[in-house]
Amino acid sequence: MQLQRNLLKFLSKRHVWSGERNLYLAPPFLVSDYQPMALKAYRSGMLKERVEMAMEELKDCYMCPRNCGVNRLEDKKGACNTGRYAVVSSAFPHFGEESVLQGWNGSGTIFFGLCNLRCVFCQNWDISQKKQGWDLKPEEIADLMLKLQEETKCHNINFVTPEHVVPQVIEAIYCAVEMGLNLPIVYNTSSYDSVKSLQLLDGIVDIYMPDFKFWTPETSQRLCKAKDYPEVTKAVIKEMHRQVGDLIFDHNGLAKQGLLVRHLVMPGLVDEGKQILKFLADEISTDTYVNIMEQYRPTFKVGKGETRAREGFTKYEDIDRPIHITEHEELQKYAYEIGLWRQENYEPLNKPLVEL
Protein backbone atom coordinates (compact mmCIF):
# COMPACT_ATOMS: atom_id res chain seq x y z
CA MET A 1 0.00 0.00 0.00
CA GLN A 2 2.80 2.46 0.89
CA LEU A 3 4.59 1.66 -2.38
CA GLN A 4 1.38 2.30 -4.29
CA ARG A 5 0.83 5.62 -2.53
CA ASN A 6 4.40 6.75 -3.22
CA LEU A 7 3.92 5.88 -6.90
CA LEU A 8 0.72 7.92 -7.03
CA LYS A 9 2.49 10.89 -5.49
CA PHE A 10 5.33 10.60 -7.97
CA LEU A 11 2.90 10.50 -10.88
CA SER A 12 0.92 13.43 -9.49
CA LYS A 13 4.04 15.61 -9.38
CA ARG A 14 4.73 14.84 -13.03
CA HIS A 15 1.17 15.83 -13.89
CA VAL A 16 1.33 19.05 -11.83
CA TRP A 17 4.15 20.50 -13.87
CA SER A 18 2.96 19.19 -17.25
CA GLY A 19 -0.53 20.61 -16.75
CA GLU A 20 -2.18 17.22 -17.32
CA ARG A 21 -5.29 16.14 -15.46
CA ASN A 22 -4.80 13.66 -12.62
CA LEU A 23 -7.77 12.69 -10.47
CA TYR A 24 -5.85 9.90 -8.73
CA LEU A 25 -8.39 7.30 -9.85
CA ALA A 26 -6.69 4.35 -8.27
CA PRO A 27 -6.93 2.73 -4.85
CA PRO A 28 -7.23 4.04 -2.19
CA PHE A 29 -9.05 6.95 -3.91
CA LEU A 30 -11.39 4.98 -6.17
CA VAL A 31 -14.76 3.55 -5.19
CA SER A 32 -17.35 1.57 -7.15
CA ASP A 33 -21.07 1.05 -6.53
CA TYR A 34 -21.18 3.89 -4.01
CA GLN A 35 -24.30 4.13 -1.85
CA PRO A 36 -25.03 7.53 -0.25
CA MET A 37 -24.68 7.58 3.51
CA ALA A 38 -28.13 9.10 4.12
CA LEU A 39 -29.76 6.20 2.32
CA LYS A 40 -27.98 3.71 4.56
CA ALA A 41 -28.86 5.80 7.63
CA TYR A 42 -32.51 5.82 6.60
CA ARG A 43 -32.64 2.05 6.11
CA SER A 44 -31.05 1.40 9.50
CA GLY A 45 -33.43 3.75 11.30
CA MET A 46 -30.60 6.03 12.40
CA LEU A 47 -31.74 8.96 10.26
CA LYS A 48 -35.14 9.09 11.94
CA GLU A 49 -33.45 9.06 15.36
CA ARG A 50 -31.22 11.96 14.30
CA VAL A 51 -34.25 14.01 13.26
CA GLU A 52 -35.68 13.58 16.76
CA MET A 53 -32.37 14.52 18.36
CA ALA A 54 -32.01 17.56 16.09
CA MET A 55 -35.46 18.86 16.99
CA GLU A 56 -34.58 18.62 20.68
CA GLU A 57 -31.50 20.75 20.04
CA LEU A 58 -33.63 23.51 18.52
CA LYS A 59 -35.41 24.00 21.86
CA ASP A 60 -32.21 25.43 23.36
CA CYS A 61 -30.00 26.20 20.40
CA TYR A 62 -26.27 25.64 20.72
CA MET A 63 -25.95 24.38 17.16
CA CYS A 64 -23.20 26.84 16.24
CA PRO A 65 -20.41 28.57 18.20
CA ARG A 66 -22.57 31.65 18.86
CA ASN A 67 -24.32 29.58 21.57
CA CYS A 68 -27.46 31.71 21.67
CA GLY A 69 -29.59 29.27 23.69
CA VAL A 70 -32.88 30.44 22.17
CA ASN A 71 -35.91 28.21 21.55
CA ARG A 72 -36.08 28.08 17.79
CA LEU A 73 -38.99 25.66 17.83
CA GLU A 74 -40.97 28.68 19.05
CA ASP A 75 -39.47 30.68 16.17
CA LYS A 76 -37.16 32.64 18.46
CA LYS A 77 -34.08 34.02 16.69
CA GLY A 78 -30.49 34.46 17.80
CA ALA A 79 -27.32 35.61 15.99
CA CYS A 80 -28.24 33.84 12.75
CA ASN A 81 -31.68 35.53 12.58
CA THR A 82 -33.24 32.18 11.65
CA GLY A 83 -36.11 30.64 13.60
CA ARG A 84 -37.98 27.37 13.20
CA TYR A 85 -37.59 27.03 9.43
CA ALA A 86 -34.53 27.48 7.24
CA VAL A 87 -34.47 30.37 4.78
CA VAL A 88 -33.71 29.18 1.24
CA SER A 89 -32.50 31.82 -1.18
CA SER A 90 -32.04 29.68 -4.30
CA ALA A 91 -31.66 26.15 -5.65
CA PHE A 92 -30.09 25.32 -9.00
CA PRO A 93 -27.44 23.25 -10.81
CA HIS A 94 -24.15 25.03 -10.11
CA PHE A 95 -21.35 24.99 -12.67
CA GLY A 96 -18.93 27.16 -10.69
CA GLU A 97 -17.99 24.55 -8.11
CA GLU A 98 -15.02 22.21 -8.08
CA SER A 99 -14.84 20.07 -11.20
CA VAL A 100 -15.12 16.88 -9.13
CA LEU A 101 -18.45 18.12 -7.76
CA GLN A 102 -20.06 19.83 -10.73
CA GLY A 103 -19.16 17.15 -13.27
CA TRP A 104 -21.12 17.66 -16.49
CA ASN A 105 -24.65 18.08 -15.04
CA GLY A 106 -23.82 20.47 -12.21
CA SER A 107 -23.78 20.33 -8.44
CA GLY A 108 -27.29 20.65 -6.98
CA THR A 109 -26.79 23.69 -4.78
CA ILE A 110 -29.30 24.86 -2.21
CA PHE A 111 -28.27 28.26 -0.84
CA PHE A 112 -29.48 28.99 2.68
CA GLY A 113 -30.11 32.60 3.60
CA LEU A 114 -28.46 34.41 6.51
CA CYS A 115 -25.27 33.38 8.30
CA ASN A 116 -23.59 33.17 11.70
CA LEU A 117 -20.49 35.04 10.48
CA ARG A 118 -20.14 38.72 9.55
CA CYS A 119 -17.43 38.65 6.88
CA VAL A 120 -16.78 42.21 5.74
CA PHE A 121 -15.85 41.00 2.23
CA CYS A 122 -18.72 38.51 1.72
CA GLN A 123 -19.47 38.05 -1.97
CA ASN A 124 -22.95 36.79 -1.11
CA TRP A 125 -23.71 39.54 1.40
CA ASP A 126 -27.08 40.24 -0.18
CA ILE A 127 -28.35 36.87 1.06
CA SER A 128 -26.02 36.22 4.01
CA GLN A 129 -26.45 39.52 5.84
CA LYS A 130 -30.10 40.21 5.12
CA LYS A 131 -33.09 38.03 4.52
CA GLN A 132 -33.58 37.24 0.85
CA GLY A 133 -35.56 34.07 0.37
CA TRP A 134 -38.34 31.97 1.78
CA ASP A 135 -38.94 30.12 5.04
CA LEU A 136 -39.34 26.56 3.80
CA LYS A 137 -40.62 23.51 5.62
CA PRO A 138 -38.54 20.31 5.39
CA GLU A 139 -40.92 18.79 2.83
CA GLU A 140 -40.46 21.84 0.61
CA ILE A 141 -36.66 21.65 0.79
CA ALA A 142 -36.92 17.92 0.07
CA ASP A 143 -38.97 18.71 -3.02
CA LEU A 144 -36.17 20.99 -4.26
CA MET A 145 -33.68 18.18 -3.69
CA LEU A 146 -35.78 15.75 -5.73
CA LYS A 147 -36.10 18.27 -8.57
CA LEU A 148 -32.32 18.66 -8.66
CA GLN A 149 -31.99 14.89 -8.85
CA GLU A 150 -34.80 14.03 -11.26
CA GLU A 151 -35.19 17.09 -13.49
CA THR A 152 -31.69 18.53 -13.81
CA LYS A 153 -29.78 15.28 -13.11
CA CYS A 154 -27.32 16.90 -10.71
CA HIS A 155 -24.55 14.70 -9.31
CA ASN A 156 -25.06 15.63 -5.66
CA ILE A 157 -27.01 17.85 -3.28
CA ASN A 158 -24.84 20.74 -2.13
CA PHE A 159 -26.01 22.62 0.97
CA VAL A 160 -24.37 26.08 0.99
CA THR A 161 -24.01 27.92 4.33
CA PRO A 162 -25.83 25.32 6.44
CA GLU A 163 -23.98 25.96 9.73
CA HIS A 164 -26.96 27.59 11.44
CA VAL A 165 -29.65 25.21 10.09
CA VAL A 166 -28.23 21.74 10.72
CA PRO A 167 -31.43 20.41 12.39
CA GLN A 168 -33.53 21.67 9.48
CA VAL A 169 -31.08 20.08 7.01
CA ILE A 170 -31.40 16.71 8.74
CA GLU A 171 -35.20 17.00 8.65
CA ALA A 172 -35.14 17.76 4.93
CA ILE A 173 -32.74 14.92 4.13
CA TYR A 174 -35.02 12.47 5.91
CA CYS A 175 -38.02 13.64 3.89
CA ALA A 176 -36.04 13.57 0.64
CA VAL A 177 -34.70 10.05 1.13
CA GLU A 178 -38.22 8.91 1.95
CA MET A 179 -39.29 10.45 -1.38
CA GLY A 180 -36.52 8.71 -3.35
CA LEU A 181 -33.35 10.80 -3.02
CA ASN A 182 -30.25 8.79 -3.89
CA LEU A 183 -27.44 11.33 -4.22
CA PRO A 184 -24.38 12.16 -2.09
CA ILE A 185 -24.83 15.07 0.33
CA VAL A 186 -22.26 17.89 0.25
CA TYR A 187 -21.93 20.08 3.35
CA ASN A 188 -20.49 23.36 2.03
CA THR A 189 -19.54 25.48 5.03
CA SER A 190 -17.59 28.49 6.30
CA SER A 191 -16.38 26.11 9.05
CA TYR A 192 -17.95 28.15 11.85
CA ASP A 193 -19.76 25.03 12.99
CA SER A 194 -20.05 23.29 16.32
CA VAL A 195 -18.63 19.80 16.76
CA LYS A 196 -21.96 18.94 18.39
CA SER A 197 -23.91 19.73 15.22
CA LEU A 198 -21.40 17.81 13.09
CA GLN A 199 -21.87 14.76 15.29
CA LEU A 200 -25.56 14.86 14.42
CA LEU A 201 -24.51 14.67 10.76
CA ASP A 202 -22.16 11.72 11.26
CA GLY A 203 -23.25 8.94 8.91
CA ILE A 204 -25.49 11.31 6.91
CA VAL A 205 -23.13 13.68 5.05
CA ASP A 206 -20.93 12.19 2.33
CA ILE A 207 -18.68 15.13 1.46
CA TYR A 208 -17.59 17.89 3.82
CA MET A 209 -16.35 21.04 2.10
CA PRO A 210 -15.12 23.51 4.74
CA ASP A 211 -13.52 26.85 3.93
CA PHE A 212 -10.58 27.66 6.24
CA LYS A 213 -10.37 31.46 6.00
CA PHE A 214 -8.00 32.86 8.65
CA TRP A 215 -5.31 31.57 10.98
CA THR A 216 -5.10 34.24 13.70
CA PRO A 217 -7.80 35.37 16.14
CA GLU A 218 -6.97 39.01 15.42
CA THR A 219 -7.61 38.71 11.67
CA SER A 220 -10.74 36.65 12.31
CA GLN A 221 -12.18 39.18 14.72
CA ARG A 222 -11.48 42.03 12.34
CA LEU A 223 -12.68 40.42 9.10
CA CYS A 224 -15.47 38.03 10.15
CA LYS A 225 -16.24 39.21 13.71
CA ALA A 226 -15.53 35.85 15.31
CA LYS A 227 -12.30 35.79 17.33
CA ASP A 228 -12.61 32.05 18.00
CA TYR A 229 -12.93 31.17 14.30
CA PRO A 230 -9.45 29.57 13.91
CA GLU A 231 -9.78 27.28 16.93
CA VAL A 232 -13.33 26.34 15.99
CA THR A 233 -12.31 25.58 12.41
CA LYS A 234 -9.38 23.38 13.39
CA ALA A 235 -11.63 21.32 15.65
CA VAL A 236 -14.44 20.91 13.11
CA ILE A 237 -12.12 19.95 10.23
CA LYS A 238 -10.61 17.25 12.42
CA GLU A 239 -14.12 15.97 13.18
CA MET A 240 -15.10 16.07 9.50
CA HIS A 241 -12.04 14.06 8.51
CA ARG A 242 -12.71 11.56 11.29
CA GLN A 243 -16.17 10.97 9.84
CA VAL A 244 -15.48 10.73 6.10
CA GLY A 245 -11.71 10.48 5.53
CA ASP A 246 -9.89 11.65 2.41
CA LEU A 247 -11.82 12.42 -0.78
CA ILE A 248 -12.63 9.46 -3.02
CA PHE A 249 -14.08 9.28 -6.55
CA ASP A 250 -16.03 7.02 -8.85
CA HIS A 251 -14.62 5.81 -12.18
CA ASN A 252 -15.77 9.03 -13.91
CA GLY A 253 -13.87 11.30 -11.51
CA LEU A 254 -16.92 12.47 -9.53
CA ALA A 255 -16.34 12.93 -5.82
CA LYS A 256 -18.42 10.57 -3.70
CA GLN A 257 -17.17 10.79 -0.14
CA GLY A 258 -14.54 12.54 1.91
CA LEU A 259 -13.06 15.90 2.86
CA LEU A 260 -12.41 18.77 0.42
CA VAL A 261 -10.91 21.89 2.01
CA ARG A 262 -11.08 25.34 0.46
CA HIS A 263 -8.86 28.32 1.20
CA LEU A 264 -9.62 31.71 -0.32
CA VAL A 265 -6.37 33.57 -0.91
CA MET A 266 -6.64 37.04 0.67
CA PRO A 267 -4.58 40.15 -0.13
CA GLY A 268 -1.51 40.32 2.10
CA LEU A 269 -2.41 37.19 4.07
CA VAL A 270 -0.14 34.64 2.40
CA ASP A 271 1.59 33.83 5.70
CA GLU A 272 -1.74 32.93 7.31
CA GLY A 273 -2.57 30.82 4.28
CA LYS A 274 0.68 28.91 4.73
CA GLN A 275 -0.16 28.20 8.37
CA ILE A 276 -3.55 26.84 7.31
CA LEU A 277 -1.99 24.57 4.69
CA LYS A 278 0.64 23.37 7.14
CA PHE A 279 -2.12 22.49 9.61
CA LEU A 280 -3.83 20.40 6.94
CA ALA A 281 -0.62 18.59 6.05
CA ASP A 282 0.53 18.02 9.63
CA GLU A 283 -2.70 17.42 11.53
CA ILE A 284 -5.25 16.19 8.97
CA SER A 285 -3.62 14.35 6.04
CA THR A 286 -1.22 15.03 3.20
CA ASP A 287 -3.85 13.28 1.07
CA THR A 288 -6.33 16.09 1.81
CA TYR A 289 -7.90 17.40 -1.41
CA VAL A 290 -7.47 21.20 -1.35
CA ASN A 291 -8.77 24.07 -3.44
CA ILE A 292 -6.61 27.19 -3.16
CA MET A 293 -8.99 29.77 -4.58
CA GLU A 294 -8.06 33.00 -6.34
CA GLN A 295 -11.46 34.65 -6.83
CA TYR A 296 -11.32 37.19 -3.99
CA ARG A 297 -12.60 40.62 -4.92
CA PRO A 298 -13.26 43.69 -2.75
CA THR A 299 -16.97 43.99 -2.01
CA PHE A 300 -19.56 44.64 0.72
CA LYS A 301 -17.87 46.70 3.48
CA VAL A 302 -14.44 46.70 1.82
CA GLY A 303 -13.81 50.08 0.19
CA LYS A 304 -17.10 51.46 1.50
CA GLY A 305 -16.34 51.28 5.17
CA GLU A 306 -18.07 50.90 8.50
CA THR A 307 -17.60 52.13 12.05
CA ARG A 308 -16.10 49.59 14.46
CA ALA A 309 -16.36 49.91 18.23
CA ARG A 310 -12.62 49.86 18.90
CA GLU A 311 -10.95 51.10 15.73
CA GLY A 312 -13.53 53.63 14.59
CA PHE A 313 -14.31 54.09 10.90
CA THR A 314 -12.41 51.82 8.52
CA LYS A 315 -12.60 50.97 4.84
CA TYR A 316 -10.37 47.89 5.22
CA GLU A 317 -7.84 49.43 2.85
CA ASP A 318 -5.41 46.54 3.36
CA ILE A 319 -7.72 44.13 1.53
CA ASP A 320 -9.21 46.65 -0.89
CA ARG A 321 -7.58 45.10 -3.95
CA PRO A 322 -7.67 41.83 -5.89
CA ILE A 323 -4.96 39.35 -5.00
CA HIS A 324 -1.70 39.33 -6.94
CA ILE A 325 -1.17 36.26 -9.09
CA THR A 326 2.09 35.70 -7.24
CA GLU A 327 0.18 35.32 -3.95
CA HIS A 328 -1.90 32.51 -5.38
CA GLU A 329 1.07 30.82 -7.02
CA GLU A 330 3.13 31.04 -3.84
CA LEU A 331 0.49 29.22 -1.83
CA GLN A 332 -0.01 26.56 -4.48
CA LYS A 333 3.72 25.91 -4.63
CA TYR A 334 4.00 25.84 -0.84
CA ALA A 335 1.18 23.30 -0.62
CA TYR A 336 3.03 20.93 -2.95
CA GLU A 337 6.28 21.44 -1.06
CA ILE A 338 4.73 20.34 2.25
CA GLY A 339 3.06 17.29 0.69
CA LEU A 340 -0.44 18.51 -0.20
CA TRP A 341 -0.36 16.92 -3.63
CA ARG A 342 -4.10 16.72 -4.39
CA GLN A 343 -5.15 20.18 -5.60
CA GLU A 344 -8.18 21.29 -7.57
CA ASN A 345 -7.42 22.80 -11.00
CA TYR A 346 -10.97 23.27 -12.39
CA GLU A 347 -10.26 21.24 -15.47
CA PRO A 348 -13.71 19.99 -16.52
CA LEU A 349 -14.72 16.35 -16.40
CA ASN A 350 -15.91 14.81 -19.65
CA LYS A 351 -19.33 13.25 -19.81
CA PRO A 352 -18.91 9.50 -20.31
CA LEU A 353 -20.37 7.96 -23.46
CA VAL A 354 -22.21 5.51 -21.26
CA GLU A 355 -23.09 6.23 -17.62
CA LEU A 356 -22.91 3.05 -15.60
ZIJO-V824935 format. One record per backbone hydrogen bond with DSSP energy under -1.0 kcal/mol. NH is the residue of the N-H (numbers start at 1). CO is the residue of the C=O. Records with the same first field share a line. If there is no record, write none. Layout:
BEGIN
NH = CO ; CO
END
This chain:
BEGIN
5 = 1
6 = 2
7 = 3
8 = 4
9 = 5
10 = 6
11 = 7
12 = 8
13 = 9
14 = 10
15 = 11
16 = 12
17 = 13
18 = 14
19 = 15
26 = 24
29 = 26
31 = 249
40 = 36
41 = 37
42 = 38
43 = 39
44 = 40
47 = 41
49 = 45
50 = 46
51 = 47
52 = 48
53 = 49
54 = 50
55 = 51
56 = 52
57 = 53
58 = 54
59 = 56
60 = 57
61 = 70
67 = 64
69 = 61
72 = 58 ; 70
75 = 72
76 = 71
81 = 78
88 = 134
89 = 111
90 = 111
92 = 109
94 = 107
101 = 98
102 = 98
103 = 99
106 = 102
107 = 94
108 = 156
109 = 92 ; 107
110 = 158
111 = 90
112 = 160
113 = 87
114 = 127
118 = 224
120 = 223
122 = 119
125 = 122
127 = 124
128 = 124
129 = 125
134 = 88
136 = 86
141 = 137
142 = 138
143 = 139
144 = 140
145 = 141
146 = 142
147 = 143
148 = 144
149 = 145
150 = 146
151 = 147
152 = 147
154 = 148
155 = 106
157 = 184
158 = 108
159 = 186
160 = 110
161 = 188
165 = 162
169 = 165
170 = 166
171 = 167
172 = 168
173 = 169
174 = 170
175 = 171
176 = 172
177 = 173
178 = 174
179 = 175
180 = 177
181 = 176
186 = 157
187 = 207
188 = 159
189 = 209
193 = 191
198 = 194
199 = 195
200 = 196
204 = 201
205 = 201
206 = 185
207 = 185
208 = 258
209 = 187
211 = 189
212 = 262
220 = 216
221 = 217
222 = 218
223 = 219
224 = 220
226 = 220
229 = 226
232 = 228
233 = 229
234 = 230
235 = 231
236 = 232
237 = 233
238 = 234
239 = 235
240 = 236
241 = 237
242 = 238
243 = 239
244 = 240
245 = 241
248 = 257
249 = 29
250 = 254
253 = 250
255 = 100
256 = 248
257 = 248
258 = 206
259 = 245
260 = 208
261 = 289
262 = 210
263 = 291
265 = 293
269 = 266
273 = 269
274 = 270
275 = 271
276 = 272
277 = 273
278 = 274
279 = 275
280 = 276
281 = 277
282 = 278
283 = 279
284 = 280
285 = 280
288 = 285
290 = 342
291 = 261
293 = 263
301 = 120
302 = 299
303 = 315
305 = 301
306 = 314
308 = 312
312 = 308
314 = 306
319 = 316
320 = 317
321 = 319
327 = 324
328 = 324
329 = 325
330 = 326
331 = 327
332 = 328
333 = 329
334 = 330
335 = 331
336 = 332
337 = 333
338 = 334
339 = 336
340 = 335
341 = 339
344 = 290
END
